[in-house]
């Protein structure tokens, strides 16, 4: 962020201008297809200078930030997407997808926890949520309305979050999609019947419920046991201090999405005047319905006059079915890891990006709510990590997790980082030339993971391998396996770079017998 925004971006047109703010639509210089929002905020006292670093850390769409004579400049990315309400009006959204959107929303707003409550309130607003290819994200567009005045206490923030959660859960839904556990949780938030200290506490309480009841895909909706969400404020040892009154309390910020909303910036409005002939691709999407005889996958793709659909089903990475039928049926699926993929073709011959879901059946993930007979299986008591001589630095955010693991008694939890790769070493190995490495890995977000392996023999580098792993989804266990090129080594070093929290389990480093 060394160069000024004037040197880095072209200004195409003015979106909004008043005494306190100028908002421009622009592009990256030399890359005019990359649209940006240039937001210049003025007359806000010392607020922006004081919270400059916090804003840099919190805003995920931020490209450029600087303080100039004309004001405080924020340049953010613009992504063409659908407003949440528009999405619910045009698409039938089942309970599984609603729970996924809820999880993504609560996970993503945690990054704002260090900001003033008033600013948090604007950034977590319902209008911030946009949907792209059925995946939610936050727009982070800040617009000032000088006629509004607000000083948000924490309880006001909690009630607003509850309102957004209720909208996601019930807007346009049917009775069959009702989730009483979640409605009760939201009711307690609305009425102040909780002890949460910040928005991260709320996220952790929801995450536990989501992980054990929804994310693993192991139980049908009818067989899920009722589970009231428990308060888990113990995740945070110290409450966030309440920040004092600021200019935000005197002249609140109104944050709206780049959608069909109050300020009239339509989904494709940014492209007007550029005389580009935009070809809108179809979007593939399906919903999974679990029945007494198997699975039904209902094609809910969007696009004008869809001409063709292609389904592909993989079990344990092998294709078991491929069809061009509109919908898909799988009868009596056996245990395994399934990946179901759909892509559709529009009237102009353009194909959508594939939409995929992974389903794990018979995956014995530790679940404190699972049936007693599942927990009594003696095979699941074997802890493979006990057989390894592990070495890691706890200051890097690496620890043993006795709450979330795949089999045995514990797993390894790793706090995500891009700039500082997390390192784990496996010592005292005795591997021959016919060796293998395998592990199960899970992340709390579908963000790319970079894994680097180094094999050493008496401190001499024997092999090096870089792996780019793209998780299929949040909280899904996936197997990584390497069977070639390891060689005779006595030590294996692994480094992981990822923005998300990771879990590792069932790690094996051994030689073929």
Secondary structure, DSSP 4 states (H G I P E B T S, - for coil): --S-HHHHEEEEEEEEEETTEEEEEEEETTEEEEEEEEEEE-S-TTHHHHTHHHHHHH-TTEEEEEEETTEEEEEEE----EEHHHHHHHS---HHHHHHHHHHHHHHHGGGTTS-HHHHHHHT-GGGEEEETTEEEE---EEE-TT------HHHHHHHHHHHHHHHHHTT--GGG--HHHHHHHHHHHTT-----SHHHHHHHHHHHHIIIIIT--S-GGGPPP-PPPP-GGG-SSPPPPP---HHHHSPEEE--SSSSTT---TTGGGTTTT----PPPB--EEEEEETTEEEEEE--BSTT--EEEEEEEETTEEEEEE--SSEEEESPPSEEEEEEEEEE-TTSPBPPPEEEEEEES-----TTS-HHHHT-GGGG--GGGGSEEEE-GGGTEEEESSS-SSSS-EEEE--EEEEEEEEEEES----SSEEEEEEEEESS--EEEEEEEEEETTEEEEEEEEEEE-SSTT--EEEEE-SS--S-SEEEEEEEESS-EEEEEEEEEE--
